[in-house]
Amino acid sequence: AQGEAVQQLREALKILAERVLILEHMIGVHG
């Protein structure tokens, strides 16, 4: 069960990181 939780956490972090990269890209373009 713990391994499954870790897997879900990794997926969430990966999605979050992608969103941050997109946000930085948009800010960089407009800035």
N, C-alpha and C positions, 0 to 999 in steps of 0.2 A: 504493500500500500504506500510505503514511503517513497519507493522508486517512482510510482505513478505521480505522486504529488510533485516530486522534483521535476519530472518530465513536463508537467503542466506549468510549473514555475518557469522553466527554461523557455517554453513556448511564449508565455506572457512577456518575459524579458526581451525576447527576440522581437516581438511585435512592438513593444515599447521603444526599443532601440531604433527600429525602422522609422517609427513616427517621429522620433527626435531628429533623425538624420534628415527626413523630409522637411521638418520645421526649420532646421538650420539652413538647409538649402534655399528654402523660400525666403528666409530672413536675409541670407547672403545675397540673393538675387535682387531683392528690393532695397537692401542697404547699400 
